Amino acid sequence: MAPSAMSRGSNSIKALSDAQPVPYWLDDPGRPRPEPALTGAETCDLLVVGGGYSGLWTALLAKERDPQRDVVLLEGREVGWAASGRNGGFCAASLTHGLPNGLTRWPDEIHKLEELGARNLDEIEKAVARHSLDCDFERTGEIDVATETYQAWELRDWYEEMERKGLADGVEFLDADAVREQVNSPTFQAGLYDRRGVAMLNPAKLVWGLKRACVELGVRVYEHTPALTLKPYGAGMAVTTPYGQVRARQVALGTNIFPNLVKRVRAYTVPVYDYALMTEPLGEEQLASVGWRGRQGLGDSANQFHYFRLSADNRILWGGYDAVYPYGGRVRAEYDDRPETYAKLAEHFFTCFPQLEGLRFTHAWGGAIDTCSRFSAFFGTAHQGKVAYAAGFTGLGVGATRFGADVMLDLLAGERTERTELEMVRRKPLPFPPEPFAWTGIALTKWSLARADAHGGRRNLWLRTMDRLGLGFDS
């Protein structure tokens, strides 16, 4: 190792010395107190299971559609404690985990999917204003940056394809000088700037605001109340909890990465652990050295990619790269902390922003996201249409969960809508195989993706086969 690289690695480790192993967003003195746990029996029209974005949007939209509907929400711990309070705060319009994924899987529907996604993001912005959701919402857009020459060519080719297909509205290609004028990094060689399709926000504050809005509309929220079983009960359903039971006409399941109460759904998702760092606030000179006056979200174009953005107080969140699948798909608190990944992320951070040498990290954390074999959400019903579910958002659930909530409510109502008519909604992804095949396949895919990044993006036989089958594994 060259001395400069050795010094950079040592300095990046020092920058982590005071980092707390807790999610920055949840480490907030303004964090609201949890609602009491359910004790005894409850009845309602609609029971929502899960207190992340998926469940909270479902409860809120259910009350907005019908203020007289009696709605109960159960959360196993505290609202937003899992993926909804740990993510990067990128609220994207895309419902398909990015346009390339959507165009590959649903080419005949992609214009409708893009329209619905844009409308969904607009509705989120309106809800933020209507319910006074204090979540630092900023409609900044996002830049997809190339850090290798082949990536710059790929971005240009992709932009030209978007133009040919009429999908480039609001998107601009940036050469090296133009992208560095937006955000100054010596590693940036090109960029695609989506000016309208992404907002930045504080993910935990959005969760807490949604909970408050639900309670104000009459939703009865119970925290520290895990749902244990789901069974038919008369004309409706019954869900048992440690200290009680809820009987409901209908049930919406927004549990995502946690074991679905409809057991046949479980094979469609696996947990992937993602990790992030948060810096101390940048001073005026440090902020001037990187520019970033537009406060856009950024992500690089590698298979093992990084995502990064500014917080409201001018910290930099830096996450991604490693995507860790635990054998057997177990979700455990011990996986939330991974020092070897933090060290790797810190070194990558100072490679991207060498002018910020000496900046320190205050928080380092991880958490599980639910992914499926097509990377974007899938939907369905069970128990003769009395139960609906949505899962598989694969890291872009900050925005897409609101759309998923609308889909679940449409399905429970038995309505044919522009949402329920979508092939994306009507068809499911391929399930994951049992162990050890799932772990072996995912490990081989991750190795192949890293190898492609190191060899000019060239995809080996395994990745080309996965592409033909419509399968994959995203970092």
C-alpha positions as CSV (number, residue, x, y, z in Angstrom):
1,M,0.0,0.0,0.0
2,A,1.3,3.4,-0.9
3,P,2.0,5.7,2.1
4,S,-0.7,8.2,1.0
5,A,-3.3,5.4,0.8
6,M,-2.1,4.0,4.2
7,S,-2.4,7.5,5.7
8,R,-5.9,8.0,4.2
9,G,-7.0,4.7,5.6
10,S,-5.6,5.5,9.1
11,N,-7.3,9.0,9.0
12,S,-10.6,7.5,8.0
13,I,-10.5,5.1,10.9
14,K,-9.7,8.0,13.3
15,A,-12.8,9.8,11.9
16,L,-14.9,7.0,13.3
17,S,-13.5,7.1,16.8
18,D,-16.5,9.0,18.3
19,A,-19.2,7.6,16.1
20,Q,-22.2,6.3,18.0
21,P,-23.6,3.0,16.8
22,V,-27.2,4.3,16.6
23,P,-29.2,5.7,13.7
24,Y,-28.8,9.5,13.5
25,W,-32.4,10.2,12.7
26,L,-33.7,8.3,15.7
27,D,-31.2,9.9,18.1
28,D,-33.4,12.9,18.5
29,P,-34.5,14.5,21.8
30,G,-37.8,15.4,20.1
31,R,-38.6,11.7,19.6
32,P,-42.2,11.2,20.7
33,R,-43.3,8.9,23.4
34,P,-44.7,5.6,22.2
35,E,-48.4,4.9,22.5
36,P,-49.4,2.3,25.1
37,A,-49.5,-1.4,24.2
38,L,-52.8,-3.2,23.5
39,T,-54.3,-5.0,26.5
40,G,-57.6,-6.8,26.1
41,A,-59.9,-7.0,23.0
42,E,-60.5,-4.6,20.2
43,T,-62.8,-4.5,17.2
44,C,-62.5,-2.4,14.1
45,D,-63.2,-2.1,10.4
46,L,-59.6,-2.1,9.3
47,L,-56.6,-3.4,11.2
48,V,-53.2,-2.3,9.9
49,V,-50.2,-4.4,11.1
50,G,-46.9,-2.5,11.0
51,G,-45.9,1.0,12.1
52,G,-43.5,1.9,9.4
53,Y,-44.3,3.9,6.3
54,S,-46.3,1.2,4.7
55,G,-48.7,0.8,7.7
56,L,-48.9,4.5,8.6
57,W,-49.7,5.6,5.0
58,T,-52.4,2.8,4.8
59,A,-54.0,4.0,8.0
60,L,-53.9,7.6,7.1
61,L,-55.2,7.1,3.5
62,A,-58.0,4.8,4.9
63,K,-59.2,7.6,7.1
64,E,-58.9,10.2,4.4
65,R,-61.0,8.0,2.0
66,D,-63.6,7.3,4.7
67,P,-63.4,9.4,7.9
68,Q,-66.0,7.1,9.5
69,R,-63.9,3.9,9.0
70,D,-62.7,2.5,12.3
71,V,-59.0,1.9,12.0
72,V,-56.5,0.3,14.4
73,L,-52.7,0.1,13.9
74,L,-50.4,-2.4,15.7
75,E,-46.6,-1.9,15.9
76,G,-44.4,-4.5,17.4
77,R,-42.0,-2.0,18.9
78,E,-42.1,1.7,18.2
79,V,-43.2,3.3,15.0
80,G,-40.3,3.8,12.6
81,W,-37.7,2.0,14.6
82,A,-36.8,-0.3,11.7
83,A,-36.2,0.6,8.0
84,S,-38.5,3.6,8.0
85,G,-36.3,5.4,10.6
86,R,-32.9,4.2,9.4
87,N,-32.9,5.0,5.7
88,G,-31.2,7.8,3.8
89,G,-34.3,9.9,3.4
90,F,-34.5,9.7,-0.4
91,C,-38.1,10.1,-1.3
92,A,-38.2,9.0,-5.0
93,A,-41.1,9.2,-7.5
94,S,-40.0,5.8,-9.0
95,L,-42.3,2.9,-8.1
96,T,-40.0,0.4,-9.9
97,H,-36.7,0.9,-8.1
98,G,-35.5,3.2,-10.8
99,L,-36.4,3.6,-14.5
100,P,-34.0,1.0,-15.9
101,N,-35.5,-1.7,-13.7
102,G,-39.0,-0.6,-14.6
103,L,-38.3,-0.4,-18.3
104,T,-36.8,-3.9,-18.4
105,R,-39.7,-5.5,-16.5
106,W,-42.7,-3.5,-17.7
107,P,-41.9,-1.8,-21.0
108,D,-45.6,-1.6,-22.0
109,E,-46.6,0.1,-18.8
110,I,-43.6,2.2,-18.1
111,H,-45.1,5.5,-19.1
112,K,-48.1,4.8,-16.8
113,L,-45.9,3.7,-14.0
114,E,-43.8,6.9,-14.3
115,E,-47.0,9.0,-14.3
116,L,-48.4,7.3,-11.3
117,G,-45.0,7.7,-9.5
118,A,-44.8,11.4,-10.2
119,R,-48.4,11.8,-9.0
120,N,-47.6,9.9,-5.9
121,L,-44.6,12.1,-5.0
122,D,-46.8,15.2,-5.6
123,E,-49.4,13.7,-3.2
124,I,-46.7,13.1,-0.6
125,E,-45.7,16.8,-0.8
126,K,-49.3,17.8,-0.5
127,A,-49.7,15.6,2.6
128,V,-46.6,17.1,4.2
129,A,-48.3,20.5,3.9
130,R,-51.8,19.4,4.7
131,H,-50.9,17.6,7.9
132,S,-48.0,19.9,8.8
133,L,-45.5,17.0,8.8
134,D,-42.3,18.7,10.1
135,C,-39.9,16.4,8.2
136,D,-37.4,18.7,6.4
137,F,-39.0,17.9,3.1
138,E,-37.0,19.4,0.1
139,R,-37.8,18.8,-3.5
140,T,-34.2,18.9,-4.5
141,G,-33.9,16.1,-7.2
142,E,-31.1,13.6,-7.4
143,I,-27.9,13.2,-9.4
144,D,-26.7,9.8,-10.5
145,V,-22.9,10.2,-10.9
146,A,-20.3,8.3,-12.8
147,T,-17.0,7.7,-11.1
148,E,-15.4,5.6,-13.9
149,T,-15.0,6.4,-17.6
150,Y,-17.2,3.5,-18.7
151,Q,-19.9,4.6,-16.3
152,A,-19.9,8.1,-17.9
153,W,-20.4,6.5,-21.4
154,E,-23.2,4.3,-20.0
155,L,-24.9,7.4,-18.4
156,R,-24.8,9.2,-21.8
157,D,-26.1,6.2,-23.6
158,W,-28.9,5.7,-21.1
159,Y,-29.9,9.4,-21.3
160,E,-30.1,9.1,-25.1
161,E,-32.3,6.0,-24.7
162,M,-34.5,7.9,-22.3
163,E,-34.9,10.7,-24.9
164,R,-35.8,8.2,-27.6
165,K,-38.5,6.7,-25.4
166,G,-39.9,10.0,-24.3
167,L,-38.8,9.4,-20.7
168,A,-36.2,12.2,-20.2
169,D,-38.6,15.0,-19.1
170,G,-36.9,16.9,-16.3
171,V,-33.6,14.9,-16.6
172,E,-30.4,16.5,-17.8
173,F,-27.0,14.9,-18.7
174,L,-24.0,16.6,-17.0
175,D,-20.5,16.3,-18.2
176,A,-17.6,16.3,-15.7
177,D,-17.4,20.1,-15.4
178,A,-21.1,20.4,-15.1
179,V,-21.5,17.8,-12.4
180,R,-18.6,19.1,-10.4
181,E,-20.2,22.6,-10.6
182,Q,-23.2,21.0,-8.8
183,V,-21.1,19.0,-6.3
184,N,-17.3,19.1,-6.3
185,S,-15.6,15.7,-6.1
186,P,-12.5,14.8,-8.1
187,T,-14.0,11.4,-8.7
188,F,-17.1,12.6,-10.6
189,Q,-16.9,12.2,-14.4
190,A,-20.5,12.7,-15.5
191,G,-24.0,12.8,-14.1
192,L,-27.7,12.4,-14.8
193,Y,-29.6,15.1,-12.9
194,D,-33.3,14.3,-12.2
195,R,-34.5,17.7,-11.2
196,R,-38.1,16.8,-10.1
197,G,-38.3,13.1,-9.3
198,V,-36.7,12.9,-5.8
199,A,-37.2,14.8,-2.6
200,M,-35.0,14.7,0.5
201,L,-36.4,14.4,4.0
202,N,-35.8,13.4,7.6
203,P,-37.2,9.8,7.6
204,A,-37.8,9.5,11.3
205,K,-39.6,12.9,11.5
206,L,-41.8,11.7,8.6
207,V,-42.8,8.6,10.6
208,W,-43.5,10.5,13.7
209,G,-45.5,13.1,11.8
210,L,-47.6,10.4,10.1
211,K,-48.3,8.8,13.5
212,R,-49.5,12.1,14.8
213,A,-51.7,12.7,11.8
214,C,-53.2,9.2,12.1
215,V,-54.0,9.7,15.8
216,E,-55.5,13.1,15.1
217,L,-57.8,11.5,12.5
218,G,-59.0,8.9,15.0
219,V,-56.7,5.9,14.3
220,R,-56.0,3.9,17.5
221,V,-52.3,3.2,17.5
222,Y,-50.8,0.6,19.8
223,E,-47.0,0.3,20.1
224,H,-45.0,-2.5,21.7
225,T,-47.8,-4.8,20.4
226,P,-46.5,-7.5,18.0
227,A,-49.1,-9.3,15.9
228,L,-48.6,-13.1,16.6
229,T,-51.3,-14.9,14.6
230,L,-53.8,-14.2,11.9
231,K,-56.9,-16.4,11.5
232,P,-60.5,-16.2,10.2
233,Y,-63.1,-15.1,12.7
234,G,-66.7,-15.1,11.6
235,A,-67.0,-12.8,8.7
236,G,-63.7,-11.1,9.4
237,M,-60.3,-11.8,10.8
238,A,-58.7,-12.1,14.2
239,V,-55.1,-11.1,15.1
240,T,-53.7,-12.2,18.5
241,T,-51.1,-10.1,20.4
242,P,-49.2,-10.9,23.6
243,Y,-51.9,-9.3,25.8
244,G,-55.0,-9.2,23.7
245,Q,-56.8,-9.7,20.4
246,V,-58.1,-7.5,17.5
247,R,-61.1,-8.6,15.5
248,A,-61.4,-6.8,12.2
249,R,-63.4,-6.9,9.0
250,Q,-60.3,-6.4,7.0
251,V,-56.5,-6.5,7.6
252,A,-53.6,-4.7,5.8
253,L,-50.2,-6.1,6.3
254,G,-47.3,-3.6,6.2
255,T,-44.6,-5.7,7.9
256,N,-42.2,-5.8,5.0
257,I,-39.0,-7.5,6.1
258,F,-40.5,-9.1,9.2
259,P,-42.2,-12.5,8.8
260,N,-45.5,-12.1,7.0
261,L,-48.6,-13.3,8.8
262,V,-49.6,-14.9,5.5
263,K,-46.9,-17.6,5.5
264,R,-46.9,-18.3,1.7
265,V,-45.7,-14.7,1.2
266,R,-42.5,-15.2,3.1
267,A,-40.6,-16.9,0.3
268,Y,-40.8,-13.8,-1.8
269,T,-38.6,-11.5,0.3
270,V,-35.2,-11.7,1.9
271,P,-33.5,-9.3,4.3
272,V,-30.5,-7.3,3.1
273,Y,-28.5,-5.3,5.6
274,D,-27.5,-1.8,4.6
275,Y,-25.2,0.6,6.4
276,A,-24.6,4.3,6.7
277,L,-22.5,7.0,8.3
278,M,-23.4,10.6,9.3
279,T,-20.8,13.3,9.7
280,E,-20.7,16.2,12.1
281,P,-22.1,19.4,10.6
282,L,-19.9,21.0,7.9
283,G,-18.6,24.5,8.6
284,E,-19.0,27.3,6.0
285,E,-15.6,26.7,4.4
286,Q,-16.1,22.9,4.3
287,L,-19.5,23.4,2.7
288,A,-18.1,25.9,0.2
289,S,-15.3,23.4,-0.8
290,V,-18.0,20.9,-2.0
291,G,-20.5,23.3,-3.4
292,W,-23.7,21.4,-3.2
293,R,-25.8,24.5,-3.2
294,G,-28.7,22.6,-4.7
295,R,-28.7,20.1,-1.8
296,Q,-29.5,17.2,-4.2
297,G,-29.3,13.6,-3.3
298,L,-26.5,11.7,-5.0
299,G,-25.8,8.1,-5.9
300,D,-22.9,6.6,-7.9
301,S,-23.4,4.3,-10.8
302,A,-21.5,1.2,-9.6
303,N,-23.2,-2.1,-8.9
304,Q,-22.0,-1.7,-5.3
305,F,-23.1,1.9,-5.1
306,H,-23.0,4.7,-2.5
307,Y,-25.8,7.1,-1.8
308,F,-25.2,10.5,0.0
309,R,-27.0,13.7,0.8
310,L,-27.0,16.7,3.1
311,S,-29.2,16.8,6.2
312,A,-31.0,20.0,7.3
313,D,-28.1,21.0,9.5
314,N,-25.5,20.3,6.8
315,R,-24.2,16.9,7.8
316,I,-23.4,14.4,5.1
317,L,-25.1,11.1,5.2
318,W,-22.9,8.5,3.3
319,G,-24.3,5.0,2.9
320,G,-24.5,1.9,0.8
321,Y,-21.8,-0.3,-0.9
322,D,-22.0,-3.4,1.2
323,A,-25.3,-5.3,1.1
324,V,-25.2,-8.1,3.6
325,Y,-27.5,-11.1,3.4
326,P,-27.4,-13.2,6.6
327,Y,-27.6,-17.0,6.0
328,G,-31.1,-18.2,6.5
329,G,-32.6,-14.7,6.1
330,R,-32.5,-14.0,9.8
331,V,-33.3,-10.5,11.1
332,R,-31.3,-9.9,14.2
333,A,-30.2,-6.8,16.1
334,E,-26.6,-7.9,16.1
335,Y,-26.5,-7.4,12.4
336,D,-27.3,-3.7,12.8
337,D,-23.7,-2.9,13.7
338,R,-20.8,-3.8,11.3
339,P,-17.5,-2.0,12.0
340,E,-15.7,-3.5,9.0
341,T,-18.3,-1.9,6.7
342,Y,-18.1,1.4,8.6
343,A,-14.3,1.5,8.0
344,K,-14.8,0.8,4.3
345,L,-17.4,3.5,4.0
346,A,-15.3,6.0,5.7
347,E,-12.3,5.4,3.4
348,H,-14.6,5.7,0.4
349,F,-16.0,9.0,1.7
350,F,-12.6,10.6,1.9
351,T,-11.7,9.3,-1.6
352,C,-14.8,11.1,-2.9
353,F,-14.3,14.3,-0.8
354,P,-10.5,14.6,0.0
355,Q,-11.1,18.3,0.8
356,L,-13.0,17.2,3.9
357,E,-10.1,15.5,5.5
358,G,-10.4,15.9,9.2
359,L,-14.2,15.8,9.3
360,R,-15.5,13.3,11.8
361,F,-18.4,10.9,11.9
362,T,-20.9,11.1,14.7
363,H,-23.2,8.2,13.9
364,A,-22.7,4.8,12.2
365,W,-25.6,2.3,11.9
366,G,-27.2,-0.4,9.8
367,G,-30.6,-2.1,9.3
368,A,-32.5,-4.6,7.2
369,I,-34.5,-3.8,4.1
370,D,-36.7,-6.2,2.3
371,T,-35.9,-7.1,-1.2
372,C,-37.5,-9.4,-3.7
373,S,-36.2,-10.9,-7.0
374,R,-37.5,-8.0,-9.1
375,F,-36.3,-5.3,-6.7
376,S,-39.7,-3.5,-6.5
377,A,-42.9,-4.0,-4.5
378,F,-45.3,-6.7,-5.0
379,F,-48.9,-7.0,-3.8
380,G,-51.6,-9.5,-3.1
381,T,-54.6,-10.6,-1.1
382,A,-55.4,-13.6,1.1
383,H,-58.4,-15.1,3.1
384,Q,-61.0,-14.4,0.3
385,G,-59.9,-10.8,-0.1
386,K,-60.1,-9.8,3.6
387,V,-56.3,-9.4,3.9
388,A,-54.0,-7.4,1.7
389,Y,-50.3,-7.1,1.7
390,A,-47.4,-5.1,0.1
391,A,-43.7,-5.9,0.4
392,G,-40.4,-6.0,-1.4
393,F,-39.7,-2.2,-1.7
394,T,-35.9,-2.8,-1.8
395,G,-34.8,0.4,-0.3
396,L,-37.0,2.9,-2.2
397,G,-40.0,2.6,0.1
398,V,-39.9,6.1,1.4
399,G,-42.1,7.2,-1.5
400,A,-43.4,3.9,-3.0
401,T,-45.0,2.8,0.3
402,R,-47.7,5.4,-0.1
403,F,-48.5,4.0,-3.5
404,G,-48.5,0.5,-2.0
405,A,-50.9,1.7,0.7
406,D,-53.3,2.9,-2.0
407,V,-53.0,-0.5,-3.8
408,M,-53.8,-2.4,-0.6
409,L,-56.9,-0.2,0.0
410,D,-58.0,-0.7,-3.6
411,L,-57.6,-4.5,-3.3
412,L,-59.5,-4.6,0.0
413,A,-62.3,-2.5,-1.5
414,G,-62.5,-5.0,-4.5
415,E,-62.1,-2.0,-6.8
416,R,-60.7,-2.1,-10.4
417,T,-58.5,1.0,-10.5
418,E,-55.6,2.1,-12.7
419,R,-53.4,0.8,-10.0
420,T,-54.9,-2.7,-9.6
421,E,-54.9,-3.1,-13.4
422,L,-51.2,-2.8,-13.6
423,E,-49.2,-5.9,-14.5
424,M,-46.8,-4.9,-11.7
425,V,-49.7,-5.2,-9.3
426,R,-51.3,-8.3,-10.8
427,R,-48.1,-10.5,-11.0
428,K,-45.6,-11.5,-8.4
429,P,-41.9,-11.9,-8.6
430,L,-40.2,-15.3,-8.5
431,P,-39.8,-16.6,-4.9
432,F,-36.3,-17.2,-3.5
433,P,-35.2,-20.8,-3.2
434,P,-34.6,-22.4,0.2
435,E,-31.2,-22.5,1.9
436,P,-28.5,-23.2,1.1
437,F,-29.4,-22.3,-2.5
438,A,-30.6,-18.7,-1.6
439,W,-27.3,-17.9,0.3
440,T,-25.1,-19.4,-2.4
441,G,-26.9,-17.6,-5.3
442,I,-26.9,-14.3,-3.5
443,A,-23.2,-14.7,-2.6
444,L,-22.3,-15.6,-6.2
445,T,-24.2,-12.6,-7.5
446,K,-22.5,-10.2,-5.0
447,W,-19.1,-11.5,-6.0
448,S,-20.0,-11.1,-9.7
449,L,-21.2,-7.5,-9.2
450,A,-18.0,-6.6,-7.4
451,R,-16.0,-8.2,-10.2
452,A,-18.0,-6.3,-12.8
453,D,-17.3,-3.0,-11.0
454,A,-13.5,-3.8,-11.1
455,H,-13.6,-4.8,-14.8
456,G,-15.2,-1.9,-16.6
457,G,-18.8,-3.1,-15.9
458,R,-18.4,-6.3,-17.9
459,R,-21.0,-8.8,-16.6
460,N,-20.0,-12.4,-16.4
461,L,-22.0,-15.5,-17.4
462,W,-23.8,-15.7,-14.0
463,L,-25.0,-12.1,-14.2
464,R,-26.1,-12.4,-17.8
465,T,-28.0,-15.5,-16.9
466,M,-29.7,-13.7,-14.0
467,D,-30.5,-10.8,-16.3
468,R,-32.2,-13.2,-18.8
469,L,-34.2,-14.7,-16.0
470,G,-35.3,-11.3,-14.6
471,L,-33.5,-12.0,-11.3
472,G,-30.8,-10.1,-9.5
473,F,-29.4,-8.8,-6.3
474,D,-28.8,-5.1,-5.8
475,S,-26.3,-3.5,-3.5
